Amino acid sequence: MSPPTTELSPDPWSALLDRIVDGLLQGCRDAGATTTPEALRAMLDLDGSAEGDVALPTHRFAKTLRQAPEQFAGSLVEHLSPISGVASVSSTGAFVNLRVDPALLATETLSRVFARAERYGHGEPTSTITCVEHTSANPTGPLHIGRVRNGIVGDTLARVLRASGAPLTTQYYVDDLGRQAAMITWIWSKPPTQWPVEIAVGAAASPPEGESEDARLGRPYPFVSAYLKEHADAQAEVAALVQQIESGNPPPLHRELIEKILAGMLAALGRIGIRFDEFVWESSFLQDRSVDGVIERLDRAPHAARQPNGAGAIDVSAYGLPKESSTVVYTRANGTSLYVTRDIAYHLSKFARFERVIDVLGQDHRLHSKTLDALLAEIGEPRRPTFVIYQDLTVPGGGRMSTRGGTAVWLHELIEEAVQRARAEVLARRPDLDRAELERIAEAVATGAIRYHIVRVAPEKPVIFQWEDALSFEGRSGPFIQYAFARATSILERSEESHPGSTYSVERLLGVEEQALIRILARFPRVVREVARTGHVHSIAGYAHELADQFNRFYHAVPVLTSGEDRPSRLALVAATRQTLGNALELLGIARLDSM
């Protein structure tokens, strides 16, 4: 069979599911139950099991009809008419199980993989203009790995949303106002010879050879933070500098320092494939006076109240915030704005441009997200951002990382150590590699290991970074998936077939391992679609591992190059797997390696 040249729908299951829903809908009516096509489709379990490829739980119908669930399931099976593409129907307990025709599913799947190629798994273009804001770490020094989870989750989600068809823009919100940015400018506005001794001694302690500019500029930051806690005069100087910056008259050095530090942070992020479409500076909302409009709206809010010192505040106790956070101050006593006020202005600017707004935030910003929602409600704004909240990332025994506390592990250091470890792993397997190829593969394996090790865990669960797991070629890791891709490439190269997917017979792909592989391939568009809807990016990582694992089972159980008449069909299955694995790796931001 040759793949069709006409444009196919993205999902191999689409037409088949339509027929299944129609058949089940009629069967339910004949069995005495009523429902809608949409409700019935939402009830279907498409994950597959030993009993079938699709399952319908019948508890809801049975309860309405006052029947035992197993009784209704049996009745529904009896009332079902044959469904085109469904090979068998049975009931097990409360579930009706449908097994699809394996040859049909193979045809629908392989034809789409080969026809859509790099676009397999991608959805049709949509009109929902979307913005994903992520990372947005304060420019106070190099990016530490506690914050890199934000970037990896956000970048993966952005890749998936683009693949799902959404017109998308990624943004980095540059916090160039406030105390943290001012602390860097305060210390570097003084010659190092005039730094307080507590800062000078700490910041000068053993700077590493070849230190990057962002690391050099950020080195005094934790010592400044500690110093300010003990010295009121220094606190007053920083407070005055904050006011100067927020008045729109920052020292020339201020922007220069932020841009240099930000450049270093972006260089480290770039090594793991993270880039941004736009950079939005917090100060821009003071310059265009949009913050003034926000303050006016907050002043008129239903629960607005002036504090005794004249600061503007909102009582948000009606919005379910903790009691100690039930009053939110939005202007200082002198009338100047605060971070939350400017964040409202930022979100209003996003709402003006985008239909779907997604913020990726660490768990330490959960309260801020609830506060933002409450204040948007207070000013009568009906739109809300969607928050993707992630838990902390730590190293064993390291606890939660903090730049201010001086307990950070820098991203660029993590990458360098990962490259060093990956180089040793690759060299042990391929001592024949020349230097340039070794370095290229080591970089790709290292950065893939970091990304996968972090994104594989659900955002609501913490990540403890373990080198042994991250760089394993055998476990649930980036290198494991890259190795499966390289293995598929090697098989195809050794076959010397110029178009391995051009001719195949699905009747020769009905074995257990082949069918298991095809079922996983068929799920890819649905996985992408669900991740785009829910933001659960770890599902892409889980899918990629499942596909790589089943491909390895197929490889060890079934001969390909020496399989006689089955050879063209099995080569086609290898080519389809390679294509889908490559597409999944692209969504994960992990390099596809043809050899390792």
Secondary structure, DSSP 8 states (H G I E B T S, - for coil): -----S---S-TTHHHHHHHHHHHHHHHHHTT----HHHHHHH-B-S--SS-SEEEE-HHHHHHHT--HHHHHHHHHHH----TTEEEEEEETTEEEEEE-HHHHHHHHHHHHHHHGGGTT--------EEEE-----SSSS-BHHHHHHHHHHHHHHHHHHHTT--EEEEEEE--SHHHHHHHHHHHTS-GGGS-HHHHHHHTS---TT--HHHHHHTTHHHHHHHHHH-HHHHHHHHHHHHHHHTT---HHHHHHHHHHHHHHHHHHHHTT---SEEEETTHHHHT-HHHHHHHHHHTSTTEEE-TTS-EEEE-GGGT--GGGSEEE-B-TTS-B-HHHHHHHHHHHHHHH-SEEEEEEEGGGHHHHHHHHHHHHHTT-----EEEEE--EE-TTT-S--TTTT---BHHHHHHHHHHHHHHHHHHH-TT--HHHHHHHHHHHHHHHHHHHHHTS-TTS-EE--HHHHT-SSSSSHHHHHHHHHHHHHHHHHHT-S-TTSS--GGG--SHHHHHHHHHHHHHHHHHHHHHHH--THHHHHHHHHHHHHHHHHHHHS-STT-GGGHHHHHHHHHHHHHHHHHHHHHHT----S--
